[in-house]
């Protein structure tokens, strides 16, 4: 640090850049730059994952909705078998809850995408 007050930095792709300061300050600047780049990459990765999840949720909600309609039809067709009725009703409740959870997450991701 006491030896230099100006650096000539050779960067990738044949880029040469002058830096008017000490080597320690240059290292700090490069560390900050690397940290910012890592944060940008992490944000981009998170956005890609959210987009993938968003697209997957649409398909899952559609499957669950179809399952819900099938269960509703089974409940109407059950007749007097109360055990079957209870089983289908429990499955329907679980399916509706799953639809609600996935729909809520889908809305969150849709808002983030805007």
N, C-alpha and C positions, 0 to 999 in steps of 0.2 A: 504494500500500500504506500509506503514512503518512497518507492522508487519511481512509480509511474503516476501521471495525472491525465493521460490520454491513452486509450486503447484502440487498436485496429482489430476488429473482430471479423473473422472469416466464417460466414454462415453457409449453410447448405445451398446448393445450386449456383455456386460461384458468386454469391452476394458478399460484398465487403462493406463493412459499416464502421464508422468512427464513433467512439464513445468517450466523451469528456468527463471522466471521473476515475475513481480508484477501482481496482479489481474487486474489492469487497462489495462496493455499490453495484457493480456490474452483475456479480453473482446474485445479489438480492433481487435485482430487477429481473434476471432470468428465472429465478425461483418463483417470483410473483407471476410471471408470464406463463410458466408451466402450470402453476396452480389454476390460473384462469382458464387455460386450455382444457385442463382436466375437468373443471367444473362445467364448461360448455359441452364437453363430450358426455359427461354424466347426465346433463339435462337433455341432450339429444337422445341418448339411450333410453332415458325414462319416458320421453315423449313417444318413442317408437314402441316401447312396451305397452304404454297406455293405448296407443292406436291399435295394436294387435289385440289387446284385451277388449277394447271397444267393439271391434269387428267380431270377436268370438262371442261376446255377450249377446249380440243380436241373434246369432244362431241358437244359442242356449235358451234364450227367452222364447224363441219360436217353438223349439222342441218342448219346452215346459208348457207352453200354451196349448199345444196339441195334446199333450199328456193330460192336461187339466180337462179339456173337452171330452176326452175318452173316459176319464174317471167320472165326470158328470153324467155321461150316458150310461155307464155301468151302474151308478147309483140309482138312476131312474129305472133301470131294467132289473134291479135286484129282487124286487118283490118282497117276500116275507122273511128272507134269510138275514137276520139281524147281525150275525157275525160278519158276513160278507159286507153288509152295509157299514158296520163300524170300521172294517178294514179299509174299504174304499174311501170313507169319510176322512180317516186319519191320513191316508195317502194324499187325498185332495188338499187337506190343510197344509201338509208339508210342501206340496207342490206350489200352492198359492204363496206360502211364505218364501220359498225359493224364488219365485217370480218377482215378488216385491223387493227382495234383497238385490237381485240382479238388475232389476229395472232402476232401482235407486243408484246403483253403481254406474249403470249405463248413462243416466242423466248427469251424474258428476263428471264422467269422462267427456260427455258431449259439451258441457259447459267449459271444461278445460280446453277443448279443441277449438273453441271460438276465439 
